Amino acid sequence: MMGDDRTLKFKYMKVKDGKTLVIVENFPGLDAEMWPEELIKMAKELEAAYSKVLTEQRKAMGLWPLD
């Protein structure tokens, strides 16, 4: 529904073996439970996707290559 707050929210849970499980609420589609290593991987993938889009936008605006 439009207007709903879809801000990502994070909960951190210690599990039996001492590791920290990160629960991502409002994840697109569904909530997600992720290990820190998975978060880092996803963050890198998202950053790479953003960088690609930003580069393409800059090229389209004639702002590439950077001086």
N, C-alpha and C positions, 0 to 999 in steps of 0.2 A: 504494500500500500504506500502511495506517495506520502512523503512527509515523515515516514518512520525513520528513526535514527539508526543508520547502518554503520556507525563508527565502529571500527574494530575494537574489541575489548579483550583483554588478556587476563587469564587466571593462571596461577602457578601452583602446581601441586607436587609435593615430594612423594615419591613412590618408594616401595619397599627397599629397593637396592640403593637408595640415596640419590637417584637421578631426579631431575626436575622435569615434569611434564608440563607443557604449555597448552592451555586450552584457549583457542581463538574463537570468540563469539562474534556473531555477525559476519562470519566468513562468507564470501559470495557463494550462494547456493545452500550451504549448510554450515553449521559450526564445525570446527576442526580441532583435533587433539594432535599436537606435534611435539617432537623432541627438539631441543635447541639446535641440533645439527640440521634438522629439516627446515627450521625457520631460517637459518643462515642460507641454506641452499635456495629456498624460495625467495628470500630477499635479494640474493644475487641475480636470480632469474628475472625478478621484477625490475631490478635496476637496469639490467641489460636490455629488457624490453623498452623501458622508458628512454634509455639512452638512444636506442635505435629510432624511436619515434621522434625524439627531440632533434636528432641529426637530420632526419628526413624533413622535418618542419623547417629547420634552418636552411637546408639546401633549397627547398621550395621558395623561401623568402630571399634567396640570393645572399645568404649570410654565411656561406660555407665555401672555402675553408676559413677557419678563424685566422685572424692575423696574429 
